[in-house]
Amino acid sequence: MTIDTVAEWHELLKSGNVKRLDSLLAEDVVFFSPVVHTPQVGKAVATQYLSAAFKILLDESFRYVRELKGPNDAVLEFEVDIDGISINGVDLIKWDDSGRIIEFKAMVRPLKAINLIHQKMAAMLHANP
């Protein structure tokens, strides 16, 4: 059965249940963080980064404002306010023929937002290695 990746992604965010990442991410998924210069490879590390990002970004102000979708990839533009900083970003998601995510790239602006997310992600990842 093929997963409707984008619909499943939206449901995952709505539920906040990061355990759903296990069925959505491919084993060899590559995660590109806006605050780490090297690609993070593998389901375990991608889950760790995405789980931390969910805790930081997903609040009542988070919303996707645009979506561009192709046969095996999508760009989801989002906005969120954290600590008085308006953040704008995109999630670039690529999936295989079964619908499992094989590449996830997050990009964020402005620089203040990147610095804030870097600080919060570092604290969270160091607290929960």
C-alpha positions in Angstrom: 0.0 0.0 0.0 1.3 3.4 -1.0 1.3 6.1 1.7 -0.1 9.6 0.8 3.0 11.2 2.2 1.8 14.8 2.5 -1.6 13.9 4.0 0.1 11.6 6.5 2.6 14.4 7.3 -0.2 16.8 8.0 -2.0 14.2 10.2 1.3 13.5 12.1 1.7 17.2 12.8 -2.0 17.6 13.8 -1.7 14.6 16.2 1.7 15.5 17.6 2.4 11.8 17.8 6.1 11.5 16.8 5.8 7.7 16.9 4.1 8.0 13.5 7.4 9.0 12.1 8.5 5.3 12.3 6.1 4.3 9.5 6.6 7.4 7.4 10.4 7.6 7.3 12.6 5.3 5.2 15.4 3.5 7.0 18.0 5.5 5.1 16.3 8.9 5.2 18.6 11.9 4.9 17.7 14.9 7.1 19.1 18.3 6.3 18.8 20.7 9.2 19.0 24.5 8.9 21.4 24.6 11.8 23.7 21.6 11.2 26.0 21.7 8.2 26.2 17.9 7.6 23.3 15.7 6.4 22.0 13.4 9.1 21.5 9.9 7.8 19.1 7.3 9.1 15.7 6.9 10.6 16.9 7.1 14.2 18.8 10.4 13.9 16.1 12.0 11.6 13.4 11.0 14.2 15.5 12.6 16.9 15.9 15.9 15.0 12.3 16.0 13.8 11.0 15.2 17.3 13.0 18.1 18.7 11.8 20.4 16.0 8.2 19.5 16.7 8.6 20.4 20.4 10.1 23.8 19.4 8.0 24.8 16.5 4.6 23.2 16.9 2.4 25.6 18.9 -0.9 27.3 18.2 0.8 29.8 15.9 2.4 27.2 13.5 0.7 27.0 10.1 1.5 25.9 6.6 0.7 28.8 4.2 1.7 27.2 0.9 2.1 23.8 -0.6 3.6 22.7 -3.9 3.4 19.0 -4.6 4.9 16.8 -7.3 4.7 13.1 -7.8 7.4 12.3 -5.3 8.2 15.5 -3.6 6.7 18.6 -2.0 7.5 22.0 -0.6 5.5 23.1 2.4 6.0 26.7 3.4 5.3 27.5 7.1 5.1 30.4 9.5 5.3 30.4 13.3 6.0 32.9 16.1 8.5 31.8 18.8 9.6 34.1 21.6 8.4 37.2 19.7 10.3 36.2 16.5 8.3 35.7 13.3 9.7 32.6 11.6 9.2 31.7 7.9 10.5 28.4 6.5 10.0 25.6 4.1 10.1 21.8 4.5 11.3 20.1 1.3 10.2 16.5 1.4 11.1 13.8 -1.1 9.6 10.2 -0.9 10.1 6.9 -2.6 7.5 5.0 -4.6 5.9 3.5 -1.4 5.5 7.0 0.0 8.2 6.8 2.7 10.2 9.9 3.2 13.8 9.5 1.8 14.9 13.1 2.2 13.7 15.9 4.4 15.3 19.4 4.2 14.2 22.2 6.5 15.1 25.8 5.6 14.4 28.8 7.9 14.6 32.6 7.8 15.5 35.2 9.1 18.9 34.9 10.7 17.4 35.7 14.1 15.1 32.7 13.7 18.0 30.4 12.7 19.9 31.5 15.8 16.9 30.9 18.1 16.1 27.5 16.7 19.8 26.5 16.9 19.9 27.5 20.5 16.7 25.6 21.4 17.6 22.6 19.3 21.1 22.3 20.9 19.6 22.5 24.4 17.0 19.9 23.6 19.3 17.5 21.8 22.0 17.7 24.5 19.4 17.1 27.2 18.0 14.1 25.4 21.0 12.5 23.5 
